């Protein structure tokens, strides 16, 4: 699942607006980066999550007059992130924004500190390549969600980068066969004895699932094996069609189970990276970085969070930095209309992204069928058949060669 920004958008978004928020009962004041349409959300999510997480880490730090190496390293890490905070506060005061080059330079300094602090843990990483990869946070990152554990493969660059900054990268596109009875978490009723759970556990990642869905069974395999492969493909497609926004109820439960109260993570959903905060048990909030909120009139500039309750988001509310709900009816009917418009735009954006994903998949499926039809009319396709990736449980296959990725996830 690749992610790329349009190069023209990247050129036009080399300057980031800064907003200073006051949040939590401790009234932390933290600068955050805002995002315009087509903005580079991996970079924004990393910076914002890094700064907010650091506020809690510093607050919870226990002072010890006799500091060991671990505590010294933690202080160095805090200091590096605090330098980023001071830079953003100064630029916010002067111009209200920061240039990409200054931002990447500061992140490079923090990365050097992180590498030194983590020592042997990161000895296998190539420093030059890591520093050169930082701009990818701006132009695009390739991600490959694991739908079994809610994480991403450890060898992925996205996982490596966020991990080096001591940040967790997670998602909620999670499969759990035993969770509830809602359509987005249970297995399709196929009556074939084929287990969807078994398919997920075998494939696990989205890229592997794509390869399997676009695989065309060889003509020389047994009929019952071919039927089983096609049934598994159908079941997998049904599940994906039922979960088009890359989030499930089981995924939300899994996040609550695996995250601690007062924990910040970088969250991936709908091909976006964002900052997600678990304030308490079953109490999640997503940081709002849309620049339109800051440009809004009156009380809507105070909106900082959106509750993260359900897959549909229909019951989600907006909150101030101190987690007080913004109901939109405290001043005038006009304000209430503005509030409802913002909610509507948020829901429409999620729906639009889901439709785009489905359209891309449908195009790929059409291409696959057209390609299969062409192959059947070709008398000399033996060599081509051998290049296909073998499906689950298909025996007597030749070699497994990865096909090109069939879907491109665009940051919009």
N, C-alpha and C positions, 0 to 999 in steps of 0.2 A: 504494500500500500504506500505509494510514493506521494509526497507532498511537495508541490512547487508553487511559488508565487509567480505571477506574471512579471517578467523583467521590467516592464514599464511601470508597474505598480511599485516595484522595489525601488526604482529610481525616484519615484515621487514621494516615497515615504522614508527618506533619509533623515527626517526631523521628527522627533516624537514629542507630543504634548505631555506636560507633566501636571499632575494634580496632587495636592497634599490633602490626605484624608486624616481625620481624627477618629479613632476606632477603639473598641473594647472599653470595659469599665475602667481601665487604667489610662484611657485617653491618650494612647500612643498617637503621635503625629508622624505619618510615614508618607513619603512621596511615592507615587505610582505612575507608570506610563499608561497613556491612553491610546486607544486604537481607532483609527478611521477605517472606512470601508476598504477591504483588501489589505489591511495592515498585516505586518509580519508577526502573528501571534505567538510563535515559539519564543522569540526573543522577549516579547512583552511579558509572557507568562513566566519565563525564567526570572527576569528582573524583579517583577512584583512578588512572586513567591519567595524569592531569596530575601527580599527586604522585610516582608511581613513575618516570615519564619524567624528571622534574626531577632526581631523585637521580642518574641516570646522566649527564644533561647537565652538572650541576654537577661531578660527579666527573671528567668528561672535559675540562672547561674548562681551557685553557692560560692560565696567569697571564702577563700582560704589563704591566710597570710603566707603559708609555706606552699608554694605552688610546684607541682611536679611537671614533668614534660607534657603530659596530657593537657593540663590546665593552661600551660604556656601556649600550646598550639591552638587551643580553643580561643584564647585571647587574641592571637594573631588572626584567626579566622574572623572573629567579631570585628576586629579593627579594619580588616580589608573590606568587609561588607559595609561598615559604617562610613568608610571613605566614599563608597558609591552613594550612600544616602546623602552625605554632605554635598557631593557633586550635584546631585539632582535638586537639592534644596537651593543651592546657589543659582543654578540655571533657572529654576522656577522663579526665583526672586528677580533675576535679571531679564530673562526673555520669555519665561513660561514654557520653554522647550529645550531639548538637547539634541545635538547632532549624533548621527550613527557612529561616526569615527571616534568621538569622545566616549561614547557608551561602550563600544567594543574594546577600546583601550583599557578602560577601567575593569571590564570583565576579564580581560587578559591578565591584569595584575592580580585579581582575585583568584583566577585559575592557577597562577603560579604559586600563590600562598597555599591553596588547597592541595596542590601536588606535593609541596614540601611537607605539609602537615600530615598527609596520609602516607607518606613515605613508601615503604615496601609494597603497600597495597596497590599502588599504581605504577610500579616499576616497569611494567610491561608496556605502558603507553608511550607512544612517540610524542614528545613534547611539541616539536615543530608542527606535526600534523594536527595535534589537538588545537593549537593556537590558530592554525590556518582554517580549521573547521568552524570556528566561532561565527564567521559571517553566514554560515548555513542557517543559523538561528534566525537570520533576517530573510534569506532568500528561499528557504524551505528545508524541511527535514523529512527523511523517509522513515515511516513507522510501520510496524507489523504487529498489531495487537494479538495477544494470546487470549483466546476466548475461554480458556479453562482456568487460568490463575489471575486474570485481571491485570497482568503486567505486560511487559514487552521483552523480547529476547535480549539477554544480557550482552550479546555481541553486537547489537545494533548501535549505531553511532548516537542516536537519540538517547538511548539508555545510558551510554557511556558519559555523554556530556552532562546530563542532569545528575547522574550519580556522582560525578566529580565535584559538582557544586553542592553536594550533600542534599539533593532534592529527590523526592520520590516522583516517578512518572507512572500514573495509573489511569485506568479507564473503567467504565461500567458496562461494557459490551460483553457480558458474562453469561455463560451457559451453566445452568444448574437444573438437572432433570427432576429433582425432588422438591423444587421450590414451588409452593402454592399451586393454583389451578388456572392462573391467567394465561392467556394465549401467547404471551411473549416469553414464557419460561418453560412450558411443557412441550413434550414431544408431539409432533403431528400424529393423528390417529391413522396409521397406515395399514394396520392389520397384517403386516408381512413378517413380523418377527425380527425385523432389522432394527437395531438399537441406534438411535440418534446419539445417545451418550457415547457409544463405542466409536462412532465416526468422529465426534469432537475430540475424544481422547487420543485418537490416532493422528489426526491432522493438527489440532490445537490452534495454529496461527491462521490469521486471515489470508496470508499469501498462499499457504498450503491449501486452504479451502478453495480459493480461487482456482488454483491449478487443477484441483480435483473436479470442480464444477465444469470447467472448460475442457476436460479430458474427453476424448472420443474413444470408446472401447474398440479394440481391434476386432476385425471380422472373424478371426480364427479362434477366438476363445469360446468356451462352452456357453450355450444359451442361458443356462441358469446363472452363470457368473455374470454375464452381460446384464441380465435382468436385475440382479442384486446391485450391480454398480449403478444402473440407471435409477433404481429405487432410492439408493443412498443420495444420489445427486438431487433427486426430487425432494427428499426430506430436508436436506440441507438448504435448498432454495426456499422452501416454505418457511423455515426458521428465519432466514435472512429477510424474507419479505415481511415477516411479522415484527421484525426489529430493525426498521430502516434508519433509526436515529442513533445507532451505536450506543444504546443504553437499555438495560432491562431492569425489572423490579429486583431480580436476583442480584444484579450488579450493584444496586444501591445497598441491599442488605450485606453484600460481601464487603463493600467499602466500610460500612459501619462496623463490621466484625473485625476487619484487619487494621483499621486506623484508630489512633488514640485520640481522646479529647484534646482540644487545642492543637491539632496537627494540621499543617498546611501541606498540600501536594500540588503538583502540576497535573491537571486533569485533561484528558483527551476525549472529546466527543464531537460528533458532527464535523469531523475534520478540522476542529479547532483545538488549540491549547488554551487553557485558562487556569486561573488560581482557584482552588477549592479548599474550604476551611471546615473542618469538623470541630464545631464549638463544644458539643457535648454529645451524649448518646442520641443517635437518630436526629441530630440537629446540624444540618449542613448548610453552608452558604457559599455562593459563587461570587467572586469579586467582579463587579461590573466595570469594564474598561472602555465601553463605547463612548467616544468623545461627544456624542450628541447629548448624553446626560449632563455633561459639564456645560454645554452651551444652552441647556434648557433654562427657562425662566423660573424664578422664585424657588420653591422648596425642592425642586427636582435636582438641583445641584447637590443636595445633601444625600442623594441616593448613592449608596456605596455597595450594598450587597443585594443579591437575590436569593431567596430560599431555594433549596434543592430538595424537593420532597418526592416528586414522582417522575415517571417517564414522560407523561404528557406535558407537565409543567403548568397545567391549567390552574392549579391551586397555589402556585408559587407567588410569593409577595416580595415587594421591594422593601429594603430596610436602610436605615441610616447607619453611619459608622458605628454607633453605639447599639445597634441591633434593635432599634425601635421601628416598628412597621410604619411605612409611609402609605397611608390609605388613599390619599388623593382627594379627600372630601373635606379637608379642614379649612379651605379658604374660599373656594368658589366652584361653581359647576364647571367653569372653564378649566380649572385645574384638574377636576375629576376627568374631564374629557381628555386632557393631555395624558393623564396617568393611564387611562384605558388605551389610548393610542400607542403608548410605549409598550404596554403589555401585548397589544395586538401585533406590533412590529416584531417583537421578540418571537412570538409564536409563528408568525409568517416566515421568519428567517429559518427557524428550525424545519418547518414544513418544506420550504424551498430547497434546503440542502438535502433533505431526504429524497425529494423528487429527482434532484440532480443525480444522486447516487443510483437511484433506480433506473433512470434513463441511460446512464453510462453502462450499467449492467445489461440492460436490454439490448443496447447496441452491440456489446461484446457477444451476447448470446446469439444475435442475428448473424454476426460475422462468423461465429463458430459453426452455425448450421449451414451457412453458405459454403464455408470451407469444406465441411464434411460432405456436402452434396457434390462439390467439385472433385473431391478425392474418389468418390464412388464411380465417377465417370472416367477416371484415369486408370489405365490398365497397368501402369508402372508405378505403383505407390508403395511398394514393399519397403523401400528404404525410409520413406517418410513415416510409415507406421511405427518403425522401430524407434523413432525419436520422441514419440509421445510418452509422457510421464505415466508410469503404471499407477492404477488406482488402488484403493484398498482391496486386499485379498485377491488381487489378480495374479495368477501364477504364470510361470513360463514367460515372463516379460524379459526383454533384452536389457537395456541400460536405462537408468533414470536420468533424464536431462531436463533441467529446469526450463520451462517455457517462459516467454517474456511476460511481465506482469500485464494483466488484462484490464486493469482499472486504475485510473489515476485519480487520487483524491486531491482536490484543489482547495487551497485556503481561500475562502471567499469572504 
